[in-house]
Amino acid sequence: MKAIFRGVLAATLLALAAAPGLAAEKTSHHIVFQVSQNDAARMNLALTNMTNAIKYYTDKGESVEAEIVAYGPGLNMLREDTSPVKDRIKSLKASGIGGEIHFSACHNTQMAMQKAEGHPIPIIPEATVVPAGVVRLTQLQEEGWSYIRP
């Protein structure tokens, strides 16, 4: 009888020890936003959506990681020379609102624009150039990220 009690007690303690790890997994959020149009209103909407989501989850004490992936005409969002929102992105990155914030710029689009325009396409320093925007979106979704297209 004592052996059964010890076994049940050990199993219960093991389950309780694992519970905080399970709770931490449930409070971690990963959100990716697609920007594929050269539309300042949509760019601002994506930034507002990102900011609101981060604020909501961090206010609840939950972790959040958010990324905007820009490709096609939406790459203008992350271009140093054409972005209508680059000052807002810079402020957002510097604000320390909580969570991890990333911006990904499509290299394929950057090269296509460079060829069409005949000059290098500068990307804002807050962004990282990724090989392909669509591939980046796919990778993040396959990793379980929530996908938002404002």
Buried (B, 14 or more C-beta within 10 A) or exposed (E): EEEEEEEEEEEEEEEEEEEEEEEEEEEEBBBBBBBBBBBEEBBBBBBEBBBEBBBEBBEEEBBBBBBBBBBBBBBBBBBEEBBBBBEBBBEBBEEEBBBEBBBBBBBBBBEBBEEEEEEEBEBBEBBEEBEBBBBBBEBBEEEEBEEBEB
